[in-house]
């Protein structure tokens, strides 16, 4: 009787303990996407079917895919199908086994009931040690007494990071749940929604939606004013979005790029200003001197030495000997000394009027020992 109950639990736990109460799927037939992905345990790329569920408005709600429970190199493993589920951000949600199926450990041992929720926790941990593990570290040496499933491996893991005796299963499924498929799902989500929904994504407090929207706006070559305005508003609120924002802006037409970059620079904090300057230094578009002259009006508002130094580097490389820039840099000589010294060395390499040269020489005489 005890064995019967235990077997019964093995059958039910993967379905109910891991997945929770059965969640009814949308009655609409799933949309199938044939995609090519790489798994670090496989030598070749794999073509697989990713299923997408959508709601009544066509918005992606969930993805799932059927994979093998373990990469079996020696054809001695028990391999069963495992269905893995993700949300529309590519975040792992749960896994599910076929009715009556059980996962297997090393030497034909079967998963204990408590191993199923533990496997779920392992798959949900995006920082799992399996992220940086090679399959060779898991496989045992094949000889007459071992079967290469993953028992006594050379890999040392904390007990909470793996199911003992099932490291290869954990490794295989973790990389399915958290590997290349994550980015594929994000891309499909972006492609699947309308422009209006992308605008909603741009305002969502979850930054992952913002980045999905940027990626697909770039794919659609959509740089319309309402989107640009929303993007710049958002990045001015959240500097952690600067990299993805400039990755997008740098693909936009030059007029849009320069306008948006100026807004981020003028209205932003130190991080925004530095990001804008870095972008301006590396952008392949020809930057008009008049544009840089206007930006130089901001010298008096720069708060940190780093801002000043970055800005001077930009002007030296892309707008040297500008009378307007020189005019705007001279007041730096009266700022705190570290900024003043940086301004001095910039001005020393510019074409100056006789009056300006006299002011610069006076600064040099007053601070000779500090320069």
C-alpha positions, 0 to 999 in steps of 0.5 A: 500500500505504501509503495502504491501511494508513493508511485501515485505521488510520483505521477501526480506531483509533476502535474499539480505540485509544479504546475499548480492547479490546471490553468485553462489555456485559450481555446484558440489553437496555439500558433506554432513557430519553427525556430533554430536554437543552440543548446550547449549540450548539443553539437549541432543547432536544433530546429524545434517547434515553439507554441504560442498562446494568445488572448482574445486580442491577439496578445501573446500570453504564454509559450511552451515547448516539448523537449527531452528530459536529458541529453543522452550521449551513450543511448543508455538513459531514460529520456522522456518528454518535458513540456516547458512553459514561459510567459511572453517575456521569455521567463520560465514559469513551470514544467509539466510531464506526460501523465504517468511519466517520472524523471530518472536519476543516475543508475535507474533511480527515480525522482523522489516526490520532493525532487520535482518542486526542487527541479522547478526551483532550479529551472526558475533560478536564472543565476543557477551554477548550471549557467556556466557549466560545461556538459563534460563536467557533468558526464562521468567517464564511461566504463563497465560500471558507469552509464554516463547519466550523471552520478558521481561527477567531477562537478561540485555543486551545493545541494540546493543547486541540483537534484542529487544524481540528476545533474545532467537532467538539471543541466539539460532542462535549465539550458532549455528553460533559460537559454537562447529560447528566451531571446527568441520569445522576446522577439516573437512577442515584439513581432506579434503585437500592434504598434499601439501595444508597443506604445503600451510596452514602452510605458510598462513599469517592467523594463523588459517590455520597454526593451522588447518594444525598442527591439521591434520598433527598430526591426520595423524601422519605426522612428515616428515622433510619438514613439521617440517622445515616449522613449526619451521621456522614459529614459529621462526617468530611468537611466538604466534604460540608456544603453538600449535607448541609444542602441535604438536611436543610433539606427534612426535617421540623423535628424531624429537622432540628433534631436533626441540626443540633444534632449537627453543631454540637456534635460538629463542627469550626469549619466544621461549626459555621459551616455549622450556624449559617448554616442555623439563621439562614436556616431557615424553621422556627420555632426554639424559644427552649429549643433555642437556649438549649441551643445557647448552652451551647456558647459556652465551647467555641467556639474561634475569633472567627468561631464566637463572632461567628456564634453571637452573631448567631444569638442576637441575631436569633432568641433576644434577651434570653434569660437563659440566653444572657446567662448563657452569654455573660458568661464571654466577657468573660474570654476573649481580648480580641477575643472579649471585646469581641464579647461586650461589644457583644452584652451591651450590647444585652441586658436585664441584671440590676443585678449583670450591668450592674455587671460589664459596666460594670467591663469597659468601664472597664477596656478603655475605650480598646480598645472 
